[in-house]
Amino acid sequence: MATFDFSTLQPELIIDALQHLGLDVSSGLLALNSYENRVYQFSAYQGTAEKPVKFVVKFYRPQRWSLAQLEEEHLFAFELADADVPVVAPLLLHGQSLHSYQGFYFAVYPSRGGRGLETDNDQHLAMLGRFIGRLHQVGKATKFQHRPSFSIESQLLDSQTILLASGFIPNYLQASFTTALQQVIDLVKVQYKPKSLIRLHGDCHAGNLFYVDQGPFFVDLDDCRMGPAIQDLWMMLSGDQRQQRDTLELLLEEYEQHCDFDPAELRLIEPLRAMRMVHYMAWLTKRWQDPAFPMNFPWFNTDKYWEQQCLVLKEQLYLLQQPPLSLVPQY
């Protein structure tokens, strides 16, 4: 497993990289919430501007995405922006959106503020449904050539390998954890058979959404990839089946004003939930050598954590064995 840390990404290097683009930084660097990459807000004079403007710079984690995959993310953002879909696209500076400096790829974005999306607010959910429908309509236009897809191999099998080779799982839990994980994987293999894949946001949950009076927006597309449309909808669902059904009906009522939805994808919700769950465990495991992770996830890699994951896997196995979510009128 290749290792990397951000120890060389010091403030001096960041400011030098920004000045290299013609941005005269006039403030300190405010670190924003990001674990996978390093993201900072700053103010700078650009060109002959009389007043500084707020920007956000994102330094991508090396060894994660290839140059072609990063460029594809940016092209998708520009395509969405051209279609008036509210995604914050990177700025073009010297004719480019993706820049390289001292071994790092980075991009500069306009700084946009907003409130957190309220998932129990029907008005917010309705606007979100319209937004995702418009995003998917653009996403259907073509396919990613370099970005990966949601797949059994990438989300489950690769994750299983990372988890079982980590040495993190306590000896007394290894048999129980390994068995439960294999049972979940075996069942997902049977159930996860999407009919079509489109370009998605890929990580569509409330923490990645902001809201202004005009509606919700995403700040970037760092996890965009190919997958079934339901992937960008199911993470908005919570509570019991009735609550999930009500939320999904509200989302789809607005979504389908802009993009068709295949109701057969409802049976993919629990397989996708299982895939995300296992992939998240493996992500924390893989990133544990990054000093930011023990600092921000102190509950990870304790006996209690792995005991909870055994229970979570068994609960997910039960959910995978239940009838899929259905809507009224019956789809």
Secondary structure, 3 states (H helix, E strand, C coil): CCCCCCCCCCHHHHHHHHHHCCEEECCCCEECCCCCCEEEEEEEEECCCCCCEEEEEEECCCCCCCHHHHHHHHHHHHHHHHCCCCECCCCCECCECCEEECCEEEEEEECCCCEECCCCCHHHHHHHHHHHHHHHHHHCCCCCCCCCECCHHHHHHHHHHHHHHCCCCCHHHHHHHHHHHHHHHHHHHHHCCCCCCEEECCCCCHHHEEEECCEEEECCCCCCEEECHHHHCHHHCCCCHHHHHHHHHHHHHHHCCCCCCCHHHHHHHHHHHHHHHHHHHHHHHHHCCCCHHHHHCCCCCCHHHHHHHHHHHHHHHHHHCCCCCCCCCCC
